[in-house]
Amino acid sequence: MAKKAPRRTAERILQTTRQLFNRFGEPNVSTTLISAELSISPGNLYYHFPAKDELVNALFAEYLQKLQPILSAAPHVSDVEEAWFFMHTLFELVWDYRFLYRDLGDLLSRNRKMEHDIKDVLLLKTSAFKALLQGLGHAGQLHIQTSTREMSATQMVVMLTWWLSFEYARDPRHALEDQNAQEALFRGAQHVLGLLLPFLEEPSKSHLSRLIESYSQATTNSA
């Protein structure tokens, strides 16, 4: 039993750190604040994570571990309803690790590991979106040329990666608070999938429009 205690402590540190990073932004959270929030000594924190960047890297690795199975489902998306579920699931994960997106520029400027690994993440996302578009095409849901598919997949990745930065810029004091999660997730999924509308065949185009409208009404009613 004693051997499991350090692992549990490390997990608790990461969970609390992620919550603080998400709430205040990674640059604004010190290791002193983290240890105070956990009611542990700074020495105990440093025993598990000797530097703040190690906390960031551990959370980034945790995020990647959860991202990969989601992206692996992309080739199996065969209609717009599945595409909507896929995108919403992806944005839920983005929201859970939203500090990585809001503070991305700052993190990349000083964290060499993230600077290296983020390129692979962007490639993974682009490949997943290309597979999603190809799957929808094979299912007769959309018509898109190969050259356009590459460009559209990149546009989807750009929208996904910087959507929360846009939300934050619109309302820095409130946009990324937990109570605004559903609206932010909906708008992100809506705008990424909205890039497909010019290429969707009927009735898939109408179906996606109805999905967007129904989710918009549900989000408005719950606000």
Phi, psi and omega in degrees: 000322183297329182291338182276341184301314179301321179296317179295321178296317179298318179296320180293322177298314181295318180298314180293320179298316179300317179298317179291316177300316181296322185282316188251347186093135185304318181297338185265002182247120179264163176295332176296317178296319180298313181295324178293318179297326181272351184059043174234164179282151175305326178297322178295318178298314182293334177299320181273322183222095187296344180214157180298323179298331178291327173295314179300314182295322179293320178290323177295318177296321177298317178298315180298322180298325179277333182289318188302315178294331177293311181296329181293343179278348185304316182295344184265000177286123187236357175208171187291332178292319175294323178296320178296315180297316178302313184292320180294321177298320179295317180291330175298319177293318177303318180295319181297334179238042190294338178299328179298329182270316180294321185256021189302312182300317180295317180297317182292333182287345185222000180243104186295324181295315178295321178303322180282314189284334184296331180295321178293324179295317179297321177295318178299315180295317180298316178298320180295317180291324175297320178294322178297314179296320179295319179296318177295325177294316179295331180276001179077017182273332180212158179237117182212136180287156183302316181296322179288328180298319178299313181293318180294321177298319178295318178298322179294320178294317178300315180297315180297316187289324185249010180297314183292332173296321176295315178301316181296319179295327180291326184206078187301332184277337188229339192303322187257019173283154186302324183292346180258010186301308186299318179295317180295318179296317180298312182297321179296310179299319180300314185285327177292311180290334177300337176295341180275341188307318181296341185255349184285141174276156170284142007268009182298322179298315179294323180296315179295320178299320178292321177300313180299317181295317182292320178291325178297316179294319180296319180293320179295318181293329181276349183286000000 
